Amino acid sequence: MSGRTARGASGAARVLALVLASCQRPPSTAAAPEAPPDLAAPPALARAHWRVGTTGDYAPFSTRSADGQPEGFDIDVVRAMAQDLNADLEWVSVRWPTLQASIQAGAFDVAMSGVTWQPARGVIGYMTRAVARGGPCVLGDAHGTPVAVNQGGVLEQWARSRWPDAALVVVDDNQSLPDLLAGGRVRAIVTDSFELRAFTRPGWTAECEPKLARKVYWVAPEHAALARAIDGWLESHVERVQAAQERWFGERQPLRAIDHLSDLLARRLAFMPLVAAAKAQAGLPIEDLARERQVLDASVASAQRRGLPEARVRDFFALQIELAKAVQRRKREATTLDLGSQIRPALNDLGERIIDAVAAAARTEQLRTATLEDLAPMLPWLEVAERQQLLEALRGLGE
């Protein structure tokens, strides 16, 4: 396993060769082992086949046209990607309440339906670089009840953190939410900043949280090559992704190297309350100097192989460890994730991806000019002084 070990490819030829070599579906009869792909060779004639899981009920990411065809931001992106990478698409209808179970069961190869990154999902398969950023909204009377929310997604979790169960109407049809509010059956509905244009009606008001939730593509386990192909394409086709953003969101959102790095750093911090809970359950202390030293040495060695300066890198990753412990001391969230078999492997992979992202941002000189605004995804986890420390460390890496 795992898709978690995948990292973004750097060139279109490498991406194409990998996806063609690994994402085609071989016949079920036994065959001789394939030779390693020759990345310099021309693409094979055979096409790849991607099963794309999508809900069809989440504007503007995934909806259905009048004739039942999938459409939306994610649909546009994956069609462009498939055309470039010589792949056929098979649409697989999925539901939010069973999304995680479906991806674990191999019902499709990748979920593309406005999926929000979160730690519980981040230990399963591979979640790509972010393609958009938004936040939860309350449409209608933000102080009235009952409040309706769609079942099975991040927004249901957010709603349950704000209202008691008795105040919530949990539905299994996301697109029914506006009608519930219009018909007076609820006082408000929970949606997000992306859906506002599709759901809002004259006279309705909205209150929204900051845009800190990152939308990604969720690649199923055992599809490492597909994960690399998608991440590589997203990295090298920012302009095309932003054109789709403008069409479907009405705005272009930043997708710079520093934005990707900030997202990955925030993902790592989001695991820390779960780490704190898992350590407490196991009777382990938050501080483990021997393990910290091991992680730090491994990170520095990996960064050096990418040409990053040793002293600056050591300071940067030492700060990451200190910030992680600070979050663990402040926050603890109950979790069923296992520290050794799930959380730590995910953190190890994030560490490698962070090193790649640091190197990419350094090449663009975006580290040297980074601002606190660039670190917005870390607002839920870091205090102002901590974000300032992190900013200074990032700027140092760019010198």
PyMOL commands that set and color helices and strands:
alter all, ss='L'
color gray80, all
select helices_A, chain A and resi 3-5+12-22+73-84+96-104+119-122+154-162+165-167+174-182+196-199+224-236+238-249+257-270+272-282+289-305+310-330+339-364+372-378+384-397
alter helices_A, ss='H'
color red, helices_A
select strands_A, chain A and resi 48-54+63-64+70-71+87-93+110-116+126-127+132-134+136-140+147-150+168-171+188-192+206-208+213-219
alter strands_A, ss='S'
color yellow, strands_A
deselect
rebuild
show_as cartoon
